Amino acid sequence: MPNLARQIDDEAAESDALKAAVAKARADRRGVPHERMREWLLRVAEGEFGAEPPETRDL
């Protein structure tokens, strides 16, 4: 049973950390438009590992 209690504690901690990260991200009004991020990720996926990531801007 101790492993079950630890698993529940780990899951609760992970959930709390995720909630905090989402709240922080939502509070930040800067970001990258989806299409720009998609373009960059496709370049990296094609092996262009030195591709500069898109810069954040006010959304």
N, CA, C and O atoms as a DFTB+ gen file, in Angstrom:
236 C
 N C O
     1  1       0.783      -1.213       0.000
     2  2       0.000       0.000       0.000
     3  2       0.830       1.287       0.000
     4  3       0.372       2.293      -0.542
     5  1       2.025       1.295       0.582
     6  2       2.785       2.545       0.573
     7  2       3.058       3.041      -0.840
     8  3       3.090       4.251      -1.066
     9  1       3.256       2.138      -1.797
    10  2       3.507       2.557      -3.174
    11  2       2.301       3.261      -3.764
    12  3       2.452       4.218      -4.524
    13  1       1.101       2.800      -3.424
    14  2      -0.124       3.428      -3.909
    15  2      -0.245       4.850      -3.370
    16  3      -0.606       5.768      -4.105
    17  1       0.054       5.027      -2.101
    18  2      -0.005       6.359      -1.503
    19  2       0.998       7.293      -2.173
    20  3       0.695       8.458      -2.429
    21  1       2.187       6.779      -2.452
    22  2       3.200       7.609      -3.112
    23  2       2.767       7.946      -4.532
    24  3       2.975       9.067      -4.995
    25  1       2.165       6.982      -5.224
    26  2       1.708       7.225      -6.589
    27  2       0.647       8.326      -6.598
    28  3       0.662       9.204      -7.460
    29  1      -0.261       8.272      -5.642
    30  2      -1.297       9.302      -5.550
    31  2      -0.660      10.646      -5.259
    32  3      -1.056      11.649      -5.852
    33  1       0.319      10.697      -4.360
    34  2       1.018      11.946      -4.048
    35  2       1.738      12.482      -5.284
    36  3       1.700      13.682      -5.555
    37  1       2.393      11.591      -6.034
    38  2       3.093      12.001      -7.248
    39  2       2.125      12.555      -8.281
    40  3       2.409      13.561      -8.933
    41  1       0.982      11.898      -8.428
    42  2      -0.013      12.364      -9.385
    43  2      -0.575      13.723      -8.976
    44  3      -0.796      14.585      -9.827
    45  1      -0.803      13.915      -7.699
    46  2      -1.312      15.198      -7.212
    47  2      -0.279      16.296      -7.431
    48  3      -0.627      17.406      -7.833
    49  1       0.980      15.994      -7.169
    50  2       2.046      16.981      -7.366
    51  2       2.183      17.326      -8.853
    52  3       2.360      18.490      -9.213
    53  1       2.101      16.316      -9.700
    54  2       2.194      16.556     -11.143
    55  2       1.014      17.406     -11.618
    56  3       1.187      18.327     -12.415
    57  1      -0.164      17.096     -11.131
    58  2      -1.357      17.865     -11.503
    59  2      -1.236      19.317     -11.045
    60  3      -1.566      20.237     -11.794
    61  1      -0.765      19.518      -9.821
    62  2      -0.588      20.885      -9.298
    63  2       0.438      21.654     -10.116
    64  3       0.239      22.833     -10.411
    65  1       1.533      20.999     -10.484
    66  2       2.572      21.658     -11.281
    67  2       2.038      22.028     -12.659
    68  3       2.337      23.106     -13.172
    69  1       1.258      21.150     -13.254
    70  2       0.677      21.424     -14.564
    71  2      -0.302      22.588     -14.487
    72  3      -0.297      23.462     -15.353
    73  1      -1.133      22.604     -13.466
    74  2      -2.082      23.714     -13.291
    75  2      -1.347      25.037     -13.133
    76  3      -1.774      26.046     -13.696
    77  1      -0.257      25.053     -12.383
    78  2       0.521      26.277     -12.185
    79  2       1.163      26.723     -13.496
    80  3       1.185      27.917     -13.796
    81  1       1.685      25.782     -14.278
    82  2       2.316      26.124     -15.559
    83  2       1.295      26.686     -16.536
    84  3       1.586      27.644     -17.252
    85  1       0.108      26.106     -16.573
    86  2      -0.947      26.598     -17.465
    87  2      -1.372      27.999     -17.040
    88  3      -1.555      28.869     -17.892
    89  1      -1.531      28.232     -15.752
    90  2      -1.925      29.556     -15.264
    91  2      -0.863      30.595     -15.617
    92  3      -1.192      31.712     -16.017
    93  1       0.403      30.231     -15.471
    94  2       1.495      31.158     -15.813
    95  2       1.488      31.463     -17.315
    96  3       1.658      32.613     -17.719
    97  1       1.294      30.442     -18.126
    98  2       1.278      30.639     -19.581
    99  2       0.096      31.512     -19.998
   100  3       0.242      32.370     -20.869
   101  1      -1.053      31.309     -19.398
   102  2      -2.240      32.102     -19.751
   103  2      -2.096      33.553     -19.316
   104  3      -2.679      34.445     -19.932
   105  1      -1.336      33.794     -18.273
   106  2      -1.136      35.162     -17.787
   107  2      -0.174      35.940     -18.683
   108  3      -0.196      37.171     -18.695
   109  1       0.664      35.232     -19.428
   110  2       1.648      35.863     -20.321
   111  2       0.994      36.078     -21.674
   112  3       0.625      35.112     -22.343
   113  1       0.848      37.317     -22.083
   114  2       0.159      37.632     -23.332
   115  2       1.091      37.569     -24.539
   116  3       0.692      37.924     -25.648
   117  1       2.323      37.123     -24.333
   118  2       3.263      37.002     -25.446
   119  2       3.274      35.556     -25.919
   120  3       3.064      34.632     -25.133
   121  1       3.514      35.372     -27.184
   122  2       3.562      34.022     -27.696
   123  2       3.958      34.005     -29.158
   124  3       4.380      35.021     -29.711
   125  1       3.821      32.863     -29.771
   126  2       4.149      32.661     -31.176
   127  2       2.880      32.154     -31.859
   128  3       2.252      31.213     -31.375
   129  1       2.503      32.766     -32.970
   130  2       1.329      32.268     -33.690
   131  2       1.522      30.803     -34.099
   132  3       2.634      30.379     -34.414
   133  1       0.459      30.062     -34.090
   134  2       0.503      28.625     -34.364
   135  2       1.206      28.318     -35.683
   136  3       2.062      27.435     -35.733
   137  1       0.863      29.025     -36.733
   138  2       1.436      28.729     -38.045
   139  2       2.951      28.934     -38.059
   140  3       3.673      28.144     -38.668
   141  1       3.440      29.980     -37.399
   142  2       4.899      30.216     -37.335
   143  2       5.605      29.099     -36.575
   144  3       6.676      28.643     -36.974
   145  1       4.990      28.663     -35.472
   146  2       5.581      27.571     -34.692
   147  2       5.568      26.285     -35.507
   148  3       6.545      25.537     -35.505
   149  1       4.475      26.028     -36.197
   150  2       4.361      24.839     -37.029
   151  2       5.442      24.822     -38.109
   152  3       6.084      23.794     -38.328
   153  1       5.643      25.937     -38.775
   154  2       6.671      26.033     -39.814
   155  2       8.051      25.702     -39.246
   156  3       8.822      24.958     -39.850
   157  1       8.342      26.261     -38.091
   158  2       9.646      26.022     -37.462
   159  2       9.809      24.547     -37.078
   160  3      10.855      23.948     -37.329
   161  1       8.772      23.970     -36.472
   162  2       8.845      22.565     -36.068
   163  2       9.028      21.646     -37.276
   164  3       9.750      20.654     -37.189
   165  1       8.389      21.961     -38.388
   166  2       8.565      21.162     -39.595
   167  2       9.996      21.257     -40.106
   168  3      10.555      20.261     -40.566
   169  1      10.592      22.436     -40.032
   170  2      11.991      22.602     -40.450
   171  2      12.907      21.742     -39.580
   172  3      13.802      21.069     -40.090
   173  1      12.682      21.767     -38.284
   174  2      13.497      20.958     -37.366
   175  2      13.273      19.475     -37.649
   176  3      14.227      18.698     -37.659
   177  1      12.027      19.076     -37.877
   178  2      11.718      17.670     -38.160
   179  2      12.397      17.191     -39.444
   180  3      12.700      16.007     -39.589
   181  1      12.632      18.113     -40.366
   182  2      13.287      17.762     -41.623
   183  2      14.814      17.769     -41.495
   184  3      15.527      17.564     -42.478
   185  1      15.302      18.004     -40.285
   186  2      16.737      17.923     -40.042
   187  2      17.455      19.250     -39.974
   188  3      18.677      19.278     -39.824
   189  1      16.740      20.342     -40.080
   190  2      17.361      21.670     -40.006
   191  2      17.443      22.092     -38.533
   192  3      16.713      22.971     -38.075
   193  1      18.359      21.432     -37.808
   194  2      18.436      21.606     -36.359
   195  2      18.928      22.981     -35.936
   196  3      18.735      23.370     -34.784
   197  1      19.550      23.714     -36.824
   198  2      20.021      25.058     -36.497
   199  2      19.005      26.138     -36.807
   200  3      19.310      27.324     -36.679
   201  1      17.798      25.754     -37.213
   202  2      16.774      26.742     -37.544
   203  2      16.453      27.591     -36.327
   204  3      16.222      27.077     -35.233
   205  1      16.443      28.885     -36.536
   206  2      16.107      29.802     -35.440
   207  2      14.626      29.698     -35.111
   208  3      13.789      29.773     -36.011
   209  1      14.286      29.527     -33.835
   210  2      12.862      29.482     -33.468
   211  2      12.222      30.853     -33.668
   212  3      12.904      31.875     -33.584
   213  1      10.927      30.882     -33.929
   214  2      10.260      32.167     -34.105
   215  2      10.285      32.978     -32.814
   216  3      10.262      32.425     -31.714
   217  1      10.334      34.291     -32.969
   218  2      10.359      35.166     -31.793
   219  2       8.952      35.370     -31.262
   220  3       7.974      35.381     -32.010
   221  1       8.881      35.531     -29.952
   222  2       7.575      35.794     -29.346
   223  2       7.174      37.228     -29.624
   224  3       8.013      38.099     -29.856
   225  1       5.875      37.448     -29.596
   226  2       5.331      38.798     -29.790
   227  2       4.033      38.895     -29.006
   228  3       3.493      37.885     -28.554
   229  1       3.544      40.092     -28.849
   230  2       2.254      40.275     -28.177
   231  2       1.159      39.681     -29.051
   232  3       1.078      39.971     -30.245
   233  1       0.340      38.869     -28.463
   234  2      -0.761      38.251     -29.209
   235  2      -2.040      39.008     -28.998
   236  3      -3.076      38.635     -29.549
